[in-house]
Amino acid sequence: MANGSRHDDDTPPTEWLTDAEVDSWLSVVRLMTWLPWSIEQQLRRDSNLGIVEYQVLAMLSKNPDWTMRMSSLAVVTNASMSRLSHLFTRLEGRGLVRREPDPSDGRFTNAIMTDEGFKTLADAAPGHVAHVRSIVIDAISPEQLRRLGLTADRIVSRIDTSEIN
């Protein structure tokens, strides 16, 4: 819509982006598009893992007995239960994970990383870290990285509280 577009009387007028804001926003859009793609390409090439598969294994590796409830894993990986279940089926087929009823509450299912899953993650991690370092960490100063992290956290918190979500 153009600047002169009509709107309902109840709707506040749109605060259009300035040229500088558009340029910055388009840079962010390129980053959101190309960064996950680049990481996905490196992981697939070197480890036959997708970015979400790697994330699932990494999250499991941080927990006692490499175990988490599927519902908690879905939250930390931002995956729907359906998507996570399909992904888990693929990982189970490769012997990297298994599912078991939660012994403390049978209504829940635990996701468990196997020894083979840990080996796969351990083999993938050096290349993944090297790639992340080369395209992000080493591209900016430590202070810029700190600010980028804080900015990302602020944006994510706004996403979390957005009425759209």
ZAMI-944477 format. One line per field, with one value per atom (N, C-alpha, C, O, CB): residue number from 1; residue in one letter; chain; x, y, z. Coordinates in steps of 0.1 Angstrom, whole numbers. Glycine has a CB too. Example, Ala and Ser with C-alpha at 12.3 -4.5 7.8 and 13.67 -1.06 7.14 Angstrom:
BEGIN
i = c(1	1	1	1	1	2	2	2	2	2);
aa = c(A	A	A	A	A	S	S	S	S	S);
ch = c(A	A	A	A	A	A	A	A	A	A);
x = c(132	123	132	142	113	128	137	129	134	141);
y = c(-57	-45	-33	-33	-45	-22	-11	0	11	-6);
z = c(78	78	78	85	90	71	71	79	80	57);
This chain:
BEGIN
i = c(1	1	1	1	1	2	2	2	2	2	3	3	3	3	3	4	4	4	4	4	5	5	5	5	5	6	6	6	6	6	7	7	7	7	7	8	8	8	8	8	9	9	9	9	9	10	10	10	10	10	11	11	11	11	11	12	12	12	12	12	13	13	13	13	13	14	14	14	14	14	15	15	15	15	15	16	16	16	16	16	17	17	17	17	17	18	18	18	18	18	19	19	19	19	19	20	20	20	20	20	21	21	21	21	21	22	22	22	22	22	23	23	23	23	23	24	24	24	24	24	25	25	25	25	25	26	26	26	26	26	27	27	27	27	27	28	28	28	28	28	29	29	29	29	29	30	30	30	30	30	31	31	31	31	31	32	32	32	32	32	33	33	33	33	33	34	34	34	34	34	35	35	35	35	35	36	36	36	36	36	37	37	37	37	37	38	38	38	38	38	39	39	39	39	39	40	40	40	40	40	41	41	41	41	41	42	42	42	42	42	43	43	43	43	43	44	44	44	44	44	45	45	45	45	45	46	46	46	46	46	47	47	47	47	47	48	48	48	48	48	49	49	49	49	49	50	50	50	50	50	51	51	51	51	51	52	52	52	52	52	53	53	53	53	53	54	54	54	54	54	55	55	55	55	55	56	56	56	56	56	57	57	57	57	57	58	58	58	58	58	59	59	59	59	59	60	60	60	60	60	61	61	61	61	61	62	62	62	62	62	63	63	63	63	63	64	64	64	64	64	65	65	65	65	65	66	66	66	66	66	67	67	67	67	67	68	68	68	68	68	69	69	69	69	69	70	70	70	70	70	71	71	71	71	71	72	72	72	72	72	73	73	73	73	73	74	74	74	74	74	75	75	75	75	75	76	76	76	76	76	77	77	77	77	77	78	78	78	78	78	79	79	79	79	79	80	80	80	80	80	81	81	81	81	81	82	82	82	82	82	83	83	83	83	83	84	84	84	84	84	85	85	85	85	85	86	86	86	86	86	87	87	87	87	87	88	88	88	88	88	89	89	89	89	89	90	90	90	90	90	91	91	91	91	91	92	92	92	92	92	93	93	93	93	93	94	94	94	94	94	95	95	95	95	95	96	96	96	96	96	97	97	97	97	97	98	98	98	98	98	99	99	99	99	99	100	100	100	100	100	101	101	101	101	101	102	102	102	102	102	103	103	103	103	103	104	104	104	104	104	105	105	105	105	105	106	106	106	106	106	107	107	107	107	107	108	108	108	108	108	109	109	109	109	109	110	110	110	110	110	111	111	111	111	111	112	112	112	112	112	113	113	113	113	113	114	114	114	114	114	115	115	115	115	115	116	116	116	116	116	117	117	117	117	117	118	118	118	118	118	119	119	119	119	119	120	120	120	120	120	121	121	121	121	121	122	122	122	122	122	123	123	123	123	123	124	124	124	124	124	125	125	125	125	125	126	126	126	126	126	127	127	127	127	127	128	128	128	128	128	129	129	129	129	129	130	130	130	130	130	131	131	131	131	131	132	132	132	132	132	133	133	133	133	133	134	134	134	134	134	135	135	135	135	135	136	136	136	136	136	137	137	137	137	137	138	138	138	138	138	139	139	139	139	139	140	140	140	140	140	141	141	141	141	141	142	142	142	142	142	143	143	143	143	143	144	144	144	144	144	145	145	145	145	145	146	146	146	146	146	147	147	147	147	147	148	148	148	148	148	149	149	149	149	149	150	150	150	150	150	151	151	151	151	151	152	152	152	152	152	153	153	153	153	153	154	154	154	154	154	155	155	155	155	155	156	156	156	156	156	157	157	157	157	157	158	158	158	158	158	159	159	159	159	159	160	160	160	160	160	161	161	161	161	161	162	162	162	162	162	163	163	163	163	163	164	164	164	164	164	165	165	165	165	165);
aa = c(M	M	M	M	M	A	A	A	A	A	N	N	N	N	N	G	G	G	G	G	S	S	S	S	S	R	R	R	R	R	H	H	H	H	H	D	D	D	D	D	D	D	D	D	D	D	D	D	D	D	T	T	T	T	T	P	P	P	P	P	P	P	P	P	P	T	T	T	T	T	E	E	E	E	E	W	W	W	W	W	L	L	L	L	L	T	T	T	T	T	D	D	D	D	D	A	A	A	A	A	E	E	E	E	E	V	V	V	V	V	D	D	D	D	D	S	S	S	S	S	W	W	W	W	W	L	L	L	L	L	S	S	S	S	S	V	V	V	V	V	V	V	V	V	V	R	R	R	R	R	L	L	L	L	L	M	M	M	M	M	T	T	T	T	T	W	W	W	W	W	L	L	L	L	L	P	P	P	P	P	W	W	W	W	W	S	S	S	S	S	I	I	I	I	I	E	E	E	E	E	Q	Q	Q	Q	Q	Q	Q	Q	Q	Q	L	L	L	L	L	R	R	R	R	R	R	R	R	R	R	D	D	D	D	D	S	S	S	S	S	N	N	N	N	N	L	L	L	L	L	G	G	G	G	G	I	I	I	I	I	V	V	V	V	V	E	E	E	E	E	Y	Y	Y	Y	Y	Q	Q	Q	Q	Q	V	V	V	V	V	L	L	L	L	L	A	A	A	A	A	M	M	M	M	M	L	L	L	L	L	S	S	S	S	S	K	K	K	K	K	N	N	N	N	N	P	P	P	P	P	D	D	D	D	D	W	W	W	W	W	T	T	T	T	T	M	M	M	M	M	R	R	R	R	R	M	M	M	M	M	S	S	S	S	S	S	S	S	S	S	L	L	L	L	L	A	A	A	A	A	V	V	V	V	V	V	V	V	V	V	T	T	T	T	T	N	N	N	N	N	A	A	A	A	A	S	S	S	S	S	M	M	M	M	M	S	S	S	S	S	R	R	R	R	R	L	L	L	L	L	S	S	S	S	S	H	H	H	H	H	L	L	L	L	L	F	F	F	F	F	T	T	T	T	T	R	R	R	R	R	L	L	L	L	L	E	E	E	E	E	G	G	G	G	G	R	R	R	R	R	G	G	G	G	G	L	L	L	L	L	V	V	V	V	V	R	R	R	R	R	R	R	R	R	R	E	E	E	E	E	P	P	P	P	P	D	D	D	D	D	P	P	P	P	P	S	S	S	S	S	D	D	D	D	D	G	G	G	G	G	R	R	R	R	R	F	F	F	F	F	T	T	T	T	T	N	N	N	N	N	A	A	A	A	A	I	I	I	I	I	M	M	M	M	M	T	T	T	T	T	D	D	D	D	D	E	E	E	E	E	G	G	G	G	G	F	F	F	F	F	K	K	K	K	K	T	T	T	T	T	L	L	L	L	L	A	A	A	A	A	D	D	D	D	D	A	A	A	A	A	A	A	A	A	A	P	P	P	P	P	G	G	G	G	G	H	H	H	H	H	V	V	V	V	V	A	A	A	A	A	H	H	H	H	H	V	V	V	V	V	R	R	R	R	R	S	S	S	S	S	I	I	I	I	I	V	V	V	V	V	I	I	I	I	I	D	D	D	D	D	A	A	A	A	A	I	I	I	I	I	S	S	S	S	S	P	P	P	P	P	E	E	E	E	E	Q	Q	Q	Q	Q	L	L	L	L	L	R	R	R	R	R	R	R	R	R	R	L	L	L	L	L	G	G	G	G	G	L	L	L	L	L	T	T	T	T	T	A	A	A	A	A	D	D	D	D	D	R	R	R	R	R	I	I	I	I	I	V	V	V	V	V	S	S	S	S	S	R	R	R	R	R	I	I	I	I	I	D	D	D	D	D	T	T	T	T	T	S	S	S	S	S	E	E	E	E	E	I	I	I	I	I	N	N	N	N	N);
ch = c(A	A	A	A	A	A	A	A	A	A	A	A	A	A	A	A	A	A	A	A	A	A	A	A	A	A	A	A	A	A	A	A	A	A	A	A	A	A	A	A	A	A	A	A	A	A	A	A	A	A	A	A	A	A	A	A	A	A	A	A	A	A	A	A	A	A	A	A	A	A	A	A	A	A	A	A	A	A	A	A	A	A	A	A	A	A	A	A	A	A	A	A	A	A	A	A	A	A	A	A	A	A	A	A	A	A	A	A	A	A	A	A	A	A	A	A	A	A	A	A	A	A	A	A	A	A	A	A	A	A	A	A	A	A	A	A	A	A	A	A	A	A	A	A	A	A	A	A	A	A	A	A	A	A	A	A	A	A	A	A	A	A	A	A	A	A	A	A	A	A	A	A	A	A	A	A	A	A	A	A	A	A	A	A	A	A	A	A	A	A	A	A	A	A	A	A	A	A	A	A	A	A	A	A	A	A	A	A	A	A	A	A	A	A	A	A	A	A	A	A	A	A	A	A	A	A	A	A	A	A	A	A	A	A	A	A	A	A	A	A	A	A	A	A	A	A	A	A	A	A	A	A	A	A	A	A	A	A	A	A	A	A	A	A	A	A	A	A	A	A	A	A	A	A	A	A	A	A	A	A	A	A	A	A	A	A	A	A	A	A	A	A	A	A	A	A	A	A	A	A	A	A	A	A	A	A	A	A	A	A	A	A	A	A	A	A	A	A	A	A	A	A	A	A	A	A	A	A	A	A	A	A	A	A	A	A	A	A	A	A	A	A	A	A	A	A	A	A	A	A	A	A	A	A	A	A	A	A	A	A	A	A	A	A	A	A	A	A	A	A	A	A	A	A	A	A	A	A	A	A	A	A	A	A	A	A	A	A	A	A	A	A	A	A	A	A	A	A	A	A	A	A	A	A	A	A	A	A	A	A	A	A	A	A	A	A	A	A	A	A	A	A	A	A	A	A	A	A	A	A	A	A	A	A	A	A	A	A	A	A	A	A	A	A	A	A	A	A	A	A	A	A	A	A	A	A	A	A	A	A	A	A	A	A	A	A	A	A	A	A	A	A	A	A	A	A	A	A	A	A	A	A	A	A	A	A	A	A	A	A	A	A	A	A	A	A	A	A	A	A	A	A	A	A	A	A	A	A	A	A	A	A	A	A	A	A	A	A	A	A	A	A	A	A	A	A	A	A	A	A	A	A	A	A	A	A	A	A	A	A	A	A	A	A	A	A	A	A	A	A	A	A	A	A	A	A	A	A	A	A	A	A	A	A	A	A	A	A	A	A	A	A	A	A	A	A	A	A	A	A	A	A	A	A	A	A	A	A	A	A	A	A	A	A	A	A	A	A	A	A	A	A	A	A	A	A	A	A	A	A	A	A	A	A	A	A	A	A	A	A	A	A	A	A	A	A	A	A	A	A	A	A	A	A	A	A	A	A	A	A	A	A	A	A	A	A	A	A	A	A	A	A	A	A	A	A	A	A	A	A	A	A	A	A	A	A	A	A	A	A	A	A	A	A	A	A	A	A	A	A	A	A	A	A	A	A	A	A	A	A	A	A	A	A	A	A	A	A	A	A	A	A	A	A	A	A	A	A	A	A	A	A	A	A	A	A	A	A	A	A	A	A	A	A	A	A	A	A	A	A	A	A	A	A	A	A	A	A	A	A	A	A	A	A	A	A	A	A	A	A	A	A	A	A	A	A	A	A	A	A	A	A	A	A	A	A	A	A	A	A	A	A	A	A	A	A	A	A	A	A	A	A	A	A	A	A	A	A	A	A	A	A	A	A	A	A	A	A	A	A	A	A	A	A	A	A	A	A	A	A	A	A	A	A	A	A	A	A	A	A	A	A	A	A	A);
x = c(8	0	9	20	-10	4	12	9	0	8	18	16	3	-2	27	-4	-17	-28	-40	-18	-26	-37	-47	-43	-31	-59	-70	-69	-65	-84	-75	-76	-88	-94	-63	-93	-105	-102	-90	-108	-112	-111	-105	-98	-124	-108	-103	-88	-81	-111	-83	-69	-60	-62	-69	-49	-40	-33	-31	-29	-28	-21	-8	-2	-18	-5	8	20	20	8	29	42	51	58	47	52	60	75	80	58	82	97	104	100	102	114	123	131	132	131	138	147	158	162	154	164	174	168	175	180	156	150	147	149	137	143	141	154	154	135	164	177	182	186	188	180	184	175	180	184	162	153	156	156	138	159	162	175	177	163	185	197	193	199	207	184	180	173	175	170	164	157	168	166	148	178	188	195	198	198	198	205	196	201	208	183	174	172	170	160	174	173	186	186	169	197	209	217	223	218	216	223	218	226	222	205	201	204	208	186	203	206	221	224	203	230	244	247	255	252	241	244	238	244	237	226	220	229	231	206	234	243	255	259	247	262	274	271	278	280	260	257	253	257	245	245	241	254	255	231	262	274	284	289	282	286	296	291	299	303	278	273	260	255	271	254	241	231	222	242	232	222	216	223	228	203	197	200	203	182	197	199	190	195	196	178	169	173	172	154	178	182	195	196	186	204	215	211	216	225	202	197	190	193	186	183	176	187	187	167	197	208	216	219	218	218	226	218	223	229	204	196	196	197	182	195	195	209	209	192	219	233	235	244	243	227	229	221	222	224	213	205	210	217	190	207	211	206	194	206	214	210	206	200	199	210	206	191	187	214	183	169	161	165	165	150	141	127	126	145	117	103	102	108	93	95	93	86	90	84	77	70	80	79	59	89	100	109	113	107	113	122	115	122	125	102	95	96	97	80	95	95	109	110	92	120	133	138	147	143	132	136	126	128	137	116	105	99	97	111	97	91	77	75	100	68	55	57	67	44	48	49	49	55	38	41	40	53	58	28	59	71	82	90	75	82	93	91	101	92	79	76	81	88	61	79	84	99	105	78	105	120	125	135	124	119	123	122	131	115	112	111	123	129	98	127	139	152	160	141	153	165	165	176	166	153	152	157	164	138	153	156	171	177	150	178	193	200	212	198	192	197	203	211	208	199	205	197	202	205	184	175	165	164	168	159	147	137	140	152	125	114	110	109	102	107	102	92	93	113	82	73	81	90	62	77	83	80	68	79	90	87	80	73	99	82	76	61	54	84	58	44	42	46	42	35	33	25	25	26	20	13	23	19	4	35	46	55	56	53	61	71	85	86	67	95	108	116	114	116	123	133	146	151	133	153	166	176	173	164	187	198	206	209	207	209	216	231	235	213	239	254	258	267	261	251	254	250	256	246	239	235	245	249	222	251	261	274	280	264	277	289	287	296	292	275	272	273	278	257	267	268	282	287	259	290	304	312	321	310	309	316	312	320	313	299	294	299	300	279	300	302	315	313	304	326	338	336	339	350	330	328	317	318	324	307	296	301	298	284	309	314	324	323	321	332	341	334	338	350	323	315	308	308	304	302	295	306	303	288	317	328	332	334	340	333	338	328	332	342	315	305	299	293	294	300	294	304	307	282	309	317	329	332	322	337	349	346	355	358	333	330	327	327	317	326	323	331	337	308	332	340	333	321	343	340	334	322	312	344	324	314	302	291	319	304	293	286	273	298	293	286	278	267	297	283	275	263	252	284	264	252	242	230	256	248	239	231	219	247	237	230	220	208	240	223	213	201	189	219	204	194	185	173	200	191	184	174	163	193	179	171	159	148	179	161	150	140	128	156	144	135	127	115	143	134	127	117	106	137	120	110	98	87	116	100	88	80	68	93	87	80	72	60	90	78	71	59	49	80	58	47	38	28	52	41	33	19	17	40	9	-5	-7	-16	-15	1	0	4	-2	9	13	17	8	10	32);
y = c(-12	0	12	13	0	22	35	43	41	43	53	62	69	71	73	71	78	69	73	86	56	46	49	55	32	46	49	38	27	49	41	32	35	46	32	25	27	38	40	14	44	55	50	57	62	37	31	27	25	19	25	20	32	41	12	31	42	42	31	41	54	54	46	45	68	40	32	41	51	23	37	44	38	28	45	43	37	37	46	43	27	27	37	40	13	43	53	44	32	61	51	44	37	26	54	43	37	25	14	47	26	14	3	-9	19	6	-4	-11	-24	2	-4	-10	-19	-30	1	-15	-23	-35	-46	-15	-33	-45	-55	-67	-40	-51	-60	-68	-79	-53	-61	-68	-79	-90	-58	-76	-86	-97	-109	-79	-95	-105	-114	-126	-99	-108	-116	-125	-137	-107	-119	-127	-139	-150	-118	-136	-147	-158	-169	-141	-154	-164	-171	-184	-157	-164	-171	-177	-188	-160	-173	-179	-193	-202	-170	-195	-209	-218	-230	-210	-213	-220	-225	-236	-212	-216	-219	-229	-238	-206	-228	-237	-251	-261	-233	-251	-264	-270	-283	-261	-263	-268	-275	-286	-258	-268	-273	-286	-296	-263	-286	-298	-310	-321	-295	-307	-318	-324	-336	-313	-315	-319	-327	-338	-307	-323	-329	-340	-348	-318	-339	-348	-355	-363	-341	-352	-357	-354	-363	-372	-342	-338	-324	-316	-336	-322	-309	-301	-306	-310	-288	-279	-282	-281	-264	-286	-290	-303	-305	-290	-312	-325	-323	-329	-335	-314	-311	-305	-308	-302	-295	-288	-298	-297	-278	-308	-318	-326	-328	-327	-331	-338	-330	-334	-344	-317	-308	-306	-306	-295	-304	-302	-314	-313	-298	-326	-338	-340	-345	-350	-336	-338	-330	-333	-335	-320	-311	-316	-310	-297	-326	-331	-344	-352	-333	-346	-359	-371	-371	-359	-380	-393	-390	-398	-400	-378	-374	-376	-381	-383	-372	-374	-361	-353	-385	-359	-348	-353	-362	-335	-347	-350	-344	-333	-343	-351	-346	-333	-324	-356	-330	-317	-306	-295	-317	-308	-298	-296	-285	-302	-307	-306	-298	-291	-320	-300	-292	-277	-269	-297	-274	-260	-254	-243	-258	-260	-255	-255	-247	-262	-263	-264	-256	-255	-278	-250	-243	-252	-247	-230	-264	-274	-278	-280	-286	-280	-285	-300	-306	-284	-305	-319	-328	-338	-323	-324	-332	-332	-343	-327	-321	-320	-327	-334	-305	-325	-332	-347	-355	-327	-352	-366	-372	-383	-369	-365	-369	-369	-379	-360	-359	-358	-369	-375	-344	-372	-382	-396	-405	-383	-398	-411	-413	-424	-411	-402	-403	-406	-414	-390	-399	-401	-415	-421	-390	-420	-433	-443	-453	-436	-441	-450	-451	-461	-446	-440	-440	-445	-445	-426	-448	-453	-442	-445	-463	-429	-418	-415	-409	-406	-418	-415	-426	-435	-402	-426	-435	-428	-418	-449	-433	-428	-438	-450	-423	-433	-442	-435	-423	-448	-442	-435	-429	-436	-445	-418	-412	-420	-422	-397	-426	-435	-427	-434	-441	-414	-407	-402	-399	-394	-402	-399	-404	-398	-383	-415	-422	-415	-419	-435	-403	-395	-388	-384	-385	-388	-381	-391	-402	-371	-387	-395	-388	-376	-397	-396	-391	-393	-404	-398	-383	-384	-387	-381	-371	-397	-402	-403	-410	-415	-397	-398	-411	-414	-386	-418	-431	-428	-416	-441	-438	-436	-432	-424	-449	-438	-435	-421	-414	-445	-416	-402	-392	-382	-399	-396	-388	-388	-377	-392	-399	-400	-391	-384	-414	-392	-384	-369	-361	-387	-365	-351	-347	-336	-349	-355	-352	-351	-342	-363	-359	-358	-346	-340	-371	-342	-330	-317	-307	-331	-317	-304	-296	-284	-307	-302	-293	-286	-274	-302	-293	-286	-275	-265	-296	-279	-269	-256	-245	-275	-258	-247	-239	-227	-252	-246	-239	-230	-219	-249	-236	-228	-216	-205	-237	-218	-207	-196	-184	-212	-201	-191	-183	-171	-199	-190	-183	-173	-163	-194	-177	-168	-158	-148	-176	-160	-151	-145	-133	-158	-154	-150	-141	-131	-162	-146	-139	-127	-120	-149	-126	-115	-102	-91	-118	-102	-91	-90	-101	-90	-79	-78	-84	-87	-63	-88	-93	-84	-89	-95	-71	-62	-62	-62	-47	-63	-64	-77	-77	-63	-87	-100	-100	-105	-111	-93	-92	-84	-88	-85	-73	-65	-72	-71	-52	-80	-88	-98	-99	-95	-104	-114	-107	-112	-120	-95	-88	-83	-84	-76	-79	-74	-86	-85	-68	-97	-109	-113	-117	-121	-113	-116	-107	-111	-116	-94	-84	-87	-86	-70	-90	-93	-106	-106	-94	-116	-129	-126	-132	-139	-118	-116	-109	-111	-108	-100	-93	-103	-102	-81	-112	-123	-131	-134	-132	-135	-144	-137	-144	-147	-124	-117	-110	-103	-106	-113	-107	-113	-125	-109	-104	-109	-119	-127	-98	-118	-127	-142	-151	-123	-143	-156	-161	-172	-156);
z = c(0	0	0	6	12	-7	-7	5	12	-20	7	19	19	30	18	8	9	10	8	-4	12	13	24	34	15	21	31	42	40	25	54	65	72	71	74	80	89	99	102	96	103	113	126	133	116	129	142	141	151	146	129	127	126	118	114	135	134	120	114	145	116	103	104	114	98	93	92	93	86	79	101	102	93	97	117	81	70	74	81	57	69	71	63	51	68	69	61	52	53	71	43	34	41	38	24	52	60	67	68	70	72	79	70	73	86	57	47	44	44	34	42	39	51	48	37	63	74	75	78	87	74	74	64	67	73	52	41	44	40	28	51	55	65	65	61	75	84	77	81	95	68	60	53	53	50	47	40	50	48	33	62	73	77	79	85	79	84	73	76	87	61	50	48	47	37	47	42	54	51	36	66	77	80	80	90	82	83	71	73	86	59	47	47	45	35	51	51	61	59	53	73	84	80	82	97	74	69	59	60	63	49	39	45	41	29	54	60	68	67	70	76	84	75	78	94	65	55	49	48	45	44	36	45	41	31	58	66	75	80	74	79	89	86	94	102	74	71	81	84	68	87	97	92	86	111	94	92	105	115	89	103	114	126	138	110	124	135	141	153	131	133	138	147	158	127	143	151	164	175	143	163	175	185	197	171	180	188	196	208	180	188	195	205	216	184	201	210	223	234	203	222	234	243	255	230	237	244	251	263	235	245	251	263	271	240	265	277	289	300	273	287	298	304	297	293	317	323	315	311	338	314	307	292	286	314	287	273	271	260	263	281	280	283	292	291	275	277	273	265	269	279	274	260	257	284	252	238	238	230	231	247	247	251	245	258	260	263	251	249	276	245	233	222	215	228	220	210	213	204	209	226	229	227	220	244	231	230	215	212	238	207	193	184	172	188	190	183	172	161	177	175	165	170	183	163	162	166	170	166	154	178	182	169	169	192	160	148	140	136	139	138	131	139	133	129	152	160	159	159	175	159	158	145	145	160	134	121	121	116	110	126	127	135	132	133	147	156	149	151	168	141	134	124	124	125	118	109	117	113	101	128	137	143	145	148	147	152	142	145	157	129	118	116	111	105	120	119	132	133	116	142	155	164	173	152	161	169	181	191	160	182	193	195	186	191	206	209	217	224	215	217	226	236	233	217	248	258	267	268	267	272	282	293	298	287	298	310	322	325	312	329	340	352	360	345	353	364	360	369	367	348	343	329	320	344	329	316	306	294	319	309	299	290	279	306	294	286	279	284	295	269	262	263	261	247	267	267	254	248	279	251	239	245	255	231	240	245	234	224	253	236	226	229	240	226	218	220	219	216	208	222	221	206	204	225	197	183	180	172	173	186	184	190	184	191	202	208	199	197	222	194	185	172	168	181	167	155	158	150	150	170	174	176	172	187	183	186	173	172	195	163	151	143	136	142	144	137	143	136	136	156	163	159	156	178	157	153	140	139	152	129	117	118	112	106	126	128	135	130	136	145	153	144	144	166	136	127	117	114	120	112	102	108	103	95	120	127	131	129	140	135	138	125	126	144	114	102	97	91	92	98	91	101	96	85	114	123	133	133	131	141	153	148	154	161	138	134	125	122	127	121	112	119	113	104	132	140	153	157	144	159	171	183	182	175	194	206	211	215	217	211	215	206	210	216	193	183	185	184	169	188	190	203	203	192	214	226	223	228	237	216	213	204	205	206	194	186	194	191	175	203	212	220	221	221	226	233	225	229	240	213	203	199	199	191	196	193	204	201	189	216	228	229	232	241	227	227	217	219	226	205	194	197	195	180	201	205	216	215	209	226	236	231	236	248	221	215	206	206	206	200	192	202	199	184	213	223	228	232	235	230	235	225	228	245	212	202	201	204	188	199	198	187	187	197	177	165	169	164	154	179	183	194	200	188);
